[in-house]
Amino acid sequence: MPHSYLSSRLGACPGMKSLLRKIHFGHIWCKVSLNRTTIHLKFTPNLSQNGSPSLRLQFSDRLLTLLATAILFVLPFSLNADEPSDKRASEILRSIDDLWRGKSSHAITTMRVKTRHYTRTMKMEGWSKGKEKTLFRVLEPLKERGTITLKSGVNIYTYLPKTDRKIRLTSGMMMGRWMGSHLTNDDLVKESRLEDDYDAKITFEGVRDGKNIIEFTLIPKVDAAVVWGKLILVVLTDSLTPLSEVFYDEDMKVARTFSFTGMKLLGGRQRPSIMRVVPADKPEEFTEFVYESLELDIEISDQFFSISNLKRW
C-alpha cells in the first residue's frame, strides 16, 4: 500500500509522512468492498547490517498495528460517506421528474420561439402518460390548428389535418427542429427521467447569488440512452423547484441551458410556469414554454395515444 494513500487517509500531516518514509513495516494489502474492509498484514523483520534485529522493529510493529486499526475505522466510513447524500439526491430528482408530469398529465401551454430569422408563437394542448406516451395538439395559430405530434415509445408521428396525413418520422428526420423550436424530435423520443438515467451527486449546497440552493452533477449511467456528457442541475433548497439545468455534450462543452421562472399555482402547488431553453452557440435565440394550466395524475387510457385515434380531433 503506497505511503501517499495511507497519508491521505490519515490526515497527510508532515510528521506522519516523514515516519512513513523512514519506517519499514513489511507488507500491507487489503480487500475492499462496499460492505467490508479486510486488512492482511505480513511482517518482514527489519534487520541491521550485523544481522541483529533493528531497535526500530518494535516501534514499526506498534505503528503498523495503529495504522491498521485506523484504516479499519477510517476506510469503511469514507466508502459509505456518500450513501446518505446519494439517496437524498435520488429522492430530490424523483420529485423534480414528477414536477410537471406525475403519472399522467394534461396541460395548456404557449410556445414562443425566437431565432435570427423568425419568431413564432403557438398555443398547444398536451397529454402524457409515464415517459413513453405524449401527445401535443396545436390550438393556435388557426392555420396550424389540429396538427398533432404523437410520441409512442421510441416512435414519433405527425398528423396533418389539412391533408389528413399521418407521417411516421424516420431516423433521418429525428434531428430536425420540433415545431420550429430549439428542441429536436430526438429530444422527445429520448425524454428521460433523471433518476433512471443519471447518477447524481450533490456538488454544492448553500447560498449562491442570494438564494439557498442545491447543485447536482449528473453523469449518465452506462446503459442510459442519452446523448449528454453530463448535466448540472440547480434547485431551490426549500421548495426543491429547479432554477437551471445546463446540458454538456460528450466533449464536456456547454450545449444548452434551461432556466425556470414564473412561480405559479399549477397542479395544486407552486411550480415554475416558464421554461426557457437557450442554445450555447446562439445565445440570442431561445424557445420558451409558458404553462397556462396543469392537471396531474388524471385518468387516461393507453388507447388515447394510439395512431388510430389521431383523426378523432
Helices and strands as residue ranges (DSSP letters): H 3-9, H 14-22, E 27-32, E 37-42, H 57-80, H 83-97, E 104-114, E 119-129, E 133-140, G 142-144, E 148-152, E 155-160, E 165-168, G 171-173, G 178-180, H 185-189, H 194-197, E 198-208, E 211-220, E 230-236, E 242-248, E 254-266, E 269-279, E 286-296, G 302-305, G 307-312
